[in-house]
Amino acid sequence: MVQANLIRLNVDEFIAQYSDCDSYELIDGELIDLEPTGLHEQVIGFIARKLNVEIDRLNLPYIIPHRCLIRISNDTAFRPDVIVLDQTQLVHESLWQYQAVITSNVAIKLIAEVVSTNWQNDYARKVEDYALLGVPEYWIADYLGLGGRDYIGTPKQPTITIGQLEGDRFQKRLFRQADSLSSAIFPELRVYAGAIFASGQG
């Protein structure tokens, strides 16, 4: 994660200038270059594919957009790695017909972030902001085991953290190599954590 410049932007300015550029998000008015690697993108693609298969199998009215911003506040907009939206609820999103911008939790079913060098944001800042927004389920896919020991334990190892929203906080469970993920949004999903980790290998 690199601060691209020291110019402060509000969300409207950010959307006008960077909404079509996948590699930036805005945190507290600062433009953040996400600098995704190819392996990071492989993990994103794997998670999205597994979720799309389940969406198709169950004929759910959900979509996983390629590009999407979440407006958190006047100076913060996140660009989630994977977001599952209920298409039937997008009529309640005032910007959606014109821009791929989400402003509330009404259509959000699940968000997944794939950890890279900006792991502090995924484990701390986004956990808090997504919980306050009311995101029902939040995945943190730490395929390299980069997160701090307070988040993934000792010894550090690849870990999937899945948080289920209870009140305004996520109740989190950790999944390691041989563990089958447990999702309230997709309760019949059968994916092993190790398969996600393997998708990020060169």
C-alpha positions as CSV (number, residue, x, y, z in Angstrom):
1,M,0.0,0.0,0.0
2,V,1.4,3.4,-1.0
3,Q,0.1,6.8,-0.4
4,A,-0.1,8.1,-4.0
5,N,0.1,11.8,-3.1
6,L,-0.5,14.2,-0.3
7,I,-3.5,15.9,-1.9
8,R,-6.6,15.5,0.2
9,L,-9.8,14.6,-1.7
10,N,-13.4,14.2,-0.7
11,V,-15.3,11.2,-2.0
12,D,-17.1,13.1,-4.7
13,E,-13.7,14.3,-6.1
14,F,-12.3,10.8,-5.8
15,I,-15.2,9.3,-7.7
16,A,-15.0,11.9,-10.4
17,Q,-11.2,11.3,-10.9
18,Y,-10.6,7.7,-10.0
19,S,-13.9,5.7,-10.1
20,D,-12.7,3.8,-13.3
21,C,-9.2,3.0,-11.9
22,D,-9.2,-0.3,-10.0
23,S,-6.0,0.3,-8.1
24,Y,-7.0,3.2,-5.8
25,E,-9.2,3.8,-2.8
26,L,-9.6,6.7,-0.5
27,I,-9.0,6.6,3.3
28,D,-9.5,9.8,5.4
29,G,-9.1,11.9,2.3
30,E,-5.8,10.3,1.2
31,L,-5.5,8.5,-2.1
32,I,-4.2,5.0,-1.5
33,D,-2.5,3.0,-4.3
34,L,-3.5,-0.7,-3.6
35,E,-0.7,-2.0,-5.9
36,P,-2.3,-5.5,-6.4
37,T,0.1,-8.3,-7.4
38,G,-0.8,-11.0,-9.9
39,L,-1.0,-13.6,-7.1
40,H,-3.3,-11.4,-5.1
41,E,-5.6,-11.2,-8.2
42,Q,-5.5,-15.0,-8.6
43,V,-6.9,-15.3,-5.0
44,I,-9.6,-12.8,-5.8
45,G,-10.6,-14.6,-9.0
46,F,-10.7,-18.0,-7.1
47,I,-13.0,-16.7,-4.4
48,A,-15.3,-14.9,-6.9
49,R,-15.5,-18.1,-9.0
50,K,-16.5,-20.3,-6.1
51,L,-19.1,-17.8,-4.9
52,N,-20.5,-17.4,-8.4
53,V,-20.8,-21.2,-8.8
54,E,-22.9,-21.2,-5.6
55,I,-25.0,-18.3,-6.7
56,D,-25.8,-20.1,-10.0
57,R,-26.4,-23.4,-8.3
58,L,-29.0,-21.9,-6.0
59,N,-30.4,-19.4,-8.6
60,L,-29.9,-16.5,-6.2
61,P,-30.4,-12.9,-7.4
62,Y,-26.9,-12.0,-6.5
63,I,-24.1,-10.5,-8.5
64,I,-20.4,-10.0,-8.0
65,P,-19.5,-6.8,-9.9
66,H,-16.0,-6.4,-11.4
67,R,-15.7,-2.8,-10.2
68,C,-17.4,-1.3,-7.2
69,L,-16.8,1.4,-4.6
70,I,-18.3,1.6,-1.2
71,R,-18.8,5.1,0.1
72,I,-18.1,5.0,3.8
73,S,-18.1,8.7,4.6
74,N,-17.4,12.0,3.0
75,D,-13.6,11.3,2.9
76,T,-13.4,7.5,2.7
77,A,-14.4,5.1,-0.1
78,F,-13.2,1.4,-0.1
79,R,-12.8,-0.7,-3.2
80,P,-13.5,-4.3,-2.0
81,D,-11.7,-7.2,-3.6
82,V,-14.9,-9.2,-3.8
83,I,-18.4,-7.9,-3.0
84,V,-21.7,-9.9,-3.3
85,L,-24.7,-7.7,-4.0
86,D,-28.4,-8.6,-4.0
87,Q,-29.5,-7.3,-7.4
88,T,-33.1,-6.9,-6.3
89,Q,-32.0,-4.3,-3.7
90,L,-29.9,-2.1,-6.0
91,V,-33.0,0.0,-6.8
92,H,-32.5,1.5,-3.4
93,E,-29.0,2.7,-4.3
94,S,-29.4,6.2,-5.8
95,L,-26.0,6.3,-7.6
96,W,-26.0,2.7,-9.0
97,Q,-27.7,3.5,-12.3
98,Y,-25.0,6.0,-13.1
99,Q,-21.9,4.9,-11.2
100,A,-20.7,1.6,-9.6
101,V,-21.0,3.1,-6.1
102,I,-22.7,1.6,-3.0
103,T,-23.8,4.0,-0.3
104,S,-25.6,1.7,2.2
105,N,-25.7,-1.9,3.4
106,V,-29.1,-2.7,1.8
107,A,-27.8,-4.7,-1.1
108,I,-24.5,-6.0,0.4
109,K,-24.5,-9.7,1.3
110,L,-20.8,-10.3,1.7
111,I,-17.4,-8.6,1.3
112,A,-14.1,-10.4,1.0
113,E,-10.7,-8.6,1.2
114,V,-7.5,-10.4,0.1
115,V,-4.6,-9.4,2.4
116,S,-1.5,-7.8,0.9
117,T,0.9,-5.2,2.3
118,N,-2.0,-3.1,3.6
119,W,-3.0,-5.9,6.1
120,Q,-3.6,-3.3,8.9
121,N,-6.5,-1.8,6.9
122,D,-8.1,-5.2,6.3
123,Y,-7.8,-6.4,9.9
124,A,-8.6,-3.2,11.7
125,R,-9.9,-0.2,9.8
126,K,-12.2,-2.1,7.4
127,V,-13.4,-4.4,10.1
128,E,-14.7,-1.5,12.1
129,D,-16.1,0.5,9.1
130,Y,-17.8,-2.5,7.5
131,A,-19.4,-3.5,10.8
132,L,-20.7,0.0,11.4
133,L,-22.0,0.1,7.8
134,G,-23.9,-3.1,8.5
135,V,-22.2,-5.6,6.2
136,P,-23.6,-9.0,7.2
137,E,-20.5,-11.1,6.5
138,Y,-16.8,-10.1,6.0
139,W,-14.0,-12.4,4.9
140,I,-10.3,-11.7,5.3
141,A,-8.3,-14.0,3.0
142,D,-4.7,-13.9,4.3
143,Y,-3.1,-16.4,1.9
144,L,0.4,-15.4,2.9
145,G,0.0,-15.1,6.6
146,L,0.9,-11.5,6.7
147,G,-1.5,-10.3,9.4
148,G,-0.3,-9.5,12.9
149,R,-0.2,-12.2,15.6
150,D,-3.1,-10.6,17.4
151,Y,-5.2,-11.4,14.4
152,I,-3.9,-14.7,13.1
153,G,-2.1,-16.2,16.1
154,T,1.3,-17.7,16.6
155,P,3.0,-19.1,14.6
156,K,1.8,-16.9,11.8
157,Q,0.3,-18.9,9.0
158,P,-2.2,-18.5,6.1
159,T,-5.6,-17.9,7.6
160,I,-9.1,-17.1,6.5
161,T,-11.1,-15.0,9.0
162,I,-14.8,-14.9,8.5
163,G,-16.8,-12.4,10.6
164,Q,-20.6,-12.6,11.1
165,L,-22.2,-9.3,12.1
166,E,-23.8,-9.3,15.5
167,G,-25.1,-5.9,16.5
168,D,-22.3,-3.5,15.4
169,R,-19.4,-6.0,15.7
170,F,-18.2,-9.0,13.8
171,Q,-18.0,-12.3,15.6
172,K,-14.9,-13.9,13.9
173,R,-13.8,-17.4,13.3
174,L,-10.4,-18.4,11.9
175,F,-9.9,-21.1,9.3
176,R,-6.6,-22.8,8.5
177,Q,-5.4,-25.2,5.8
178,A,-7.6,-28.2,6.2
179,D,-10.7,-26.3,7.5
180,S,-13.9,-26.1,5.5
181,L,-15.1,-22.5,5.4
182,S,-18.4,-21.7,7.2
183,S,-20.6,-19.0,5.7
184,A,-24.0,-17.8,6.9
185,I,-24.7,-16.2,3.5
186,F,-23.8,-19.4,1.7
187,P,-24.4,-22.2,4.2
188,E,-24.0,-25.0,1.7
189,L,-20.7,-23.7,0.3
190,R,-17.9,-26.3,0.5
191,V,-14.5,-24.7,0.1
192,Y,-11.4,-25.6,2.0
193,A,-9.2,-22.8,3.2
194,G,-6.2,-24.5,1.7
195,A,-7.7,-24.3,-1.7
196,I,-7.8,-20.5,-1.4
197,F,-4.2,-20.4,-0.2
198,A,-3.1,-22.7,-3.1
199,S,-4.8,-20.3,-5.6
200,G,-2.3,-17.6,-4.6
201,Q,0.8,-19.7,-5.5
202,G,2.9,-18.8,-8.5
